[in-house]
Amino acid sequence: MVNVTSKIRRNLVVVRAGKDSLHSQWLDAGQDRNWDLVVSLYDPDAEFDHDDEILVVKCRGGKWDGLYEFFSKSDVLRRYEYIWLPDDDIVTRSRDIDALFDAMRRFNLCIGQPSLTRDSFYTHFVLLSCPGFQLRFTNFIEIMVPCLEVGLLKIVLEDFRGSMSGYGMDSIWCRLSHEPFYKSAIFDQIAVRHTRPIGGSLRVNMTKHGYTAQDEGRTLRARYQVRGKTRPLIYAAISARGRLNVGCKRLGLTMALGYLTVYRQFAVQEHAIWKIFQLLRRQFAERLDLSALQREPPLTPGAADKGRADHAGEGADRGQK
């Protein structure tokens, strides 16, 4: 049985870490924090010098199948209220992680994430920090840096089993509360930097095993009876001055103007301009669906998950990306 020794803190960070993990930078020496840390090593050759307060475990595999193994052998889900599951290539500070957990409680969220700095590697432009907002309510929380309330984590944990990519969970877990509206949000005033390109080794390793992230996404959507692809939308937000704003179209215009004020901060300004107009088009054209979902058994019970679970542990460094 794996145990975390904290009796006080109600928040936990679990990072799946390789030898180049940046998690040591999150620990400010001598500064108190409101969270415990578990370092789950997917690379058996990785070594870090941590004090006794940091729990280090070893588990081969990818991010999500490794997290499933840790939580299924641990009692931490009974002892914490919120759990952050960041990738290991994130630059942040201890006090920003404190602020993330405080904000999750303040706004009574089931799931949320820090925004990304404008110099981050990213997939979805709308997840970059947008000027003028405290937070934005969304239908999409990325698998890169999600923070989950433990009740929700218990619901989705079975979906981690055998999953190398976690593809498709971004939108599913935003729709699993009884009333999903105002339960998932991006924090614009808490930003982290994502330091490595997205994709890479994980895509290669999955191809070797004969399936893709898209295959995992189709299986997950079938499990929850979701049709089509979900694109990130912002339907409500709280401004930097504390005012609630509602409406996809209205917020599309507000976000576009906000990003335009800082477009020179992006490495490729022309690309940023195109992304701003793409965001605006989606906010006007895409249909928001936040109807509550319920998990169903896989179409072929156990078969899809078993095939993928067989690959868990077939290499220490399949990669997290």
Long-range contacts (C-beta under 8 A, 24 or more apart in sequence): 1-73, 1-74, 1-75, 2-55, 2-57, 2-70, 2-73, 2-74, 2-75, 2-76, 3-55, 3-74, 3-75, 4-36, 4-38, 4-55, 4-74, 4-76, 4-79, 5-53, 5-55, 6-36, 6-53, 6-79, 9-33, 9-34, 9-35, 9-36, 9-80, 10-34, 10-80, 10-81, 10-82, 11-35, 11-36, 11-80, 11-81, 11-82, 11-83, 11-84, 11-101, 12-36, 12-37, 12-38, 12-76, 12-80, 12-82, 12-83, 12-84, 13-37, 13-38, 13-83, 13-84, 13-85, 13-86, 13-97, 14-38, 14-40, 14-67, 14-70, 14-83, 14-84, 14-85, 15-39, 15-40, 15-85, 15-86, 15-87, 15-88, 16-40, 16-42, 16-62, 16-63, 16-66, 16-67, 16-87, 16-88, 16-320, 17-41, 17-42, 17-43, 17-46, 17-48, 17-88, 18-42, 18-43, 18-46, 18-88, 18-317, 18-319, 18-320, 19-43, 19-45, 19-46, 19-47, 20-88, 20-89, 21-46, 21-48, 21-88, 21-89, 22-88, 22-89, 22-90, 22-91, 22-195, 23-48, 23-88, 24-48, 24-50, 25-91, 25-92, 25-93, 26-92, 26-93, 26-94, 26-97, 27-54, 27-94, 28-93, 28-94, 28-95, 31-94, 31-95, 33-94, 33-95, 33-97, 33-98, 34-98, 34-101, 34-102, 35-84, 35-97, 35-98, 35-101, 36-80, 38-70, 38-76, 40-66, 40-67, 40-70, 42-66, 42-316, 42-317, 42-318, 42-320, 43-316, 43-317, 44-316, 45-316, 60-312, 60-313, 60-314, 60-315, 60-316, 61-164, 61-312, 61-313, 61-318, 62-163, 62-164, 62-165, 62-202, 62-312, 62-318, 62-319, 62-320, 63-87, 63-143, 63-166, 63-320, 64-143, 64-160, 64-163, 64-164, 64-165, 64-166, 64-169, 65-160, 65-161, 65-162, 65-163, 65-164, 65-308, 65-309, 65-312, 66-312, 67-160, 68-157, 68-160, 68-161, 68-162, 68-163, 69-312, 71-153, 71-157, 71-160, 72-157, 72-161, 77-150, 77-153, 77-154, 77-157, 80-150, 81-105, 81-149, 81-150, 82-147, 82-148, 82-149, 82-150, 83-147, 83-148, 83-150, 83-153, 84-145, 84-146, 84-147, 84-148, 85-145, 85-146, 85-147, 85-148, 86-144, 86-145, 86-192, 87-144, 87-145, 87-194, 87-320, 87-321, 88-320, 89-194, 89-195, 89-196, 89-320, 89-321, 90-144, 90-145, 90-192, 90-193, 90-194, 90-195, 91-192, 91-193, 91-195, 92-192, 92-193, 96-190, 96-191, 96-192, 99-187, 99-190, 100-147, 100-187, 100-190, 101-147, 103-135, 103-187, 103-190, 104-147, 104-149, 107-135, 107-182, 107-185, 108-183, 109-149, 109-183, 109-184, 109-185, 110-148, 110-149, 110-151, 110-152, 110-176, 110-177, 110-183, 110-184, 111-141, 111-146, 111-147, 111-148, 111-149, 111-152, 111-173, 111-174, 111-183, 111-184, 112-141, 112-146, 112-147, 112-184, 112-185, 112-186, 112-187, 113-141, 113-142, 113-144, 113-145, 113-146, 113-147, 113-186, 113-187, 114-145, 114-186, 114-187, 114-190, 114-191, 114-192, 115-186, 115-187, 115-188, 115-190, 115-191, 115-192, 116-191, 116-192, 116-193, 116-194, 117-191, 117-192, 117-193, 117-194, 118-262, 118-265, 118-266, 119-193, 119-265, 119-267, 120-192, 120-193, 120-194, 120-195, 121-194, 121-195, 121-196, 121-197, 121-198, 122-194, 122-198, 123-198, 124-232, 125-259, 125-272, 125-275, 125-276, 125-278, 125-279, 126-186, 126-232, 126-233, 126-234, 126-255, 126-279, 127-186, 127-232, 128-259, 129-188, 129-189, 129-191, 130-188, 130-255, 130-258, 130-259, 131-188, 131-258, 131-259, 131-261, 131-262, 132-188, 132-239, 132-240, 132-254, 132-258, 133-188, 133-189, 133-237, 133-238, 133-239, 133-240, 133-258, 134-187, 134-188, 134-189, 134-237, 134-238, 134-239, 134-240, 134-242, 135-185, 135-186, 135-187, 135-188, 135-189, 135-237, 135-238, 136-185, 136-186, 136-188, 136-234, 136-236, 136-237, 136-238, 136-251, 136-255, 137-181, 137-182, 137-184, 137-185, 137-234, 137-235, 137-236, 137-237, 138-174, 138-184, 138-185, 138-186, 138-232, 138-233, 138-234, 138-235, 139-171, 139-174, 139-175, 139-184, 139-230, 139-232, 139-233, 139-235, 139-288, 139-289, 139-290, 140-170, 140-171, 140-174, 140-184, 140-230, 140-231, 140-232, 140-233, 141-170, 141-173, 141-174, 141-184, 141-186, 142-170, 143-167, 143-169, 143-170, 144-194, 145-192, 145-194, 146-173, 148-173, 152-176, 152-177, 155-295, 158-295, 159-220, 159-223, 159-295, 161-305, 161-309, 162-304, 162-305, 162-306, 162-307, 162-308, 162-309, 162-311, 162-312, 163-216, 163-308, 164-202, 164-205, 164-206, 164-209, 164-213, 164-216, 164-308, 164-311, 164-318, 165-202, 165-206, 165-213, 165-216, 165-217, 166-216, 167-213, 167-214, 167-216, 167-217, 167-220, 168-216, 168-217, 168-218, 168-220, 168-221, 169-220, 170-230, 170-232, 171-226, 171-230, 172-220, 172-221, 172-224, 172-226, 172-293, 174-290, 175-289, 175-290, 175-291, 175-292, 175-293, 176-292, 176-293, 176-294, 176-295, 177-292, 178-292, 179-292, 180-290, 180-291, 180-292, 181-235, 181-236, 181-290, 182-236, 186-234, 189-240, 196-321, 197-321, 198-321, 199-321, 200-319, 200-321, 201-317, 201-318, 201-319, 201-321, 202-318, 202-319, 202-320, 202-321, 205-315, 205-318, 205-319, 209-311, 211-308, 216-308, 219-298, 219-304, 222-298, 222-299, 223-295, 223-296, 223-297, 223-298, 223-299, 224-293, 224-294, 224-295, 224-296, 225-293, 225-296, 226-293, 230-289, 231-282, 231-286, 232-282, 233-282, 233-283, 233-286, 233-288, 234-283, 235-288, 235-290, 248-283, 248-284, 248-286, 248-288, 249-283, 249-284, 251-283, 252-279, 252-280, 252-282, 252-283, 252-284, 253-280, 255-279, 255-280, 255-283, 256-280
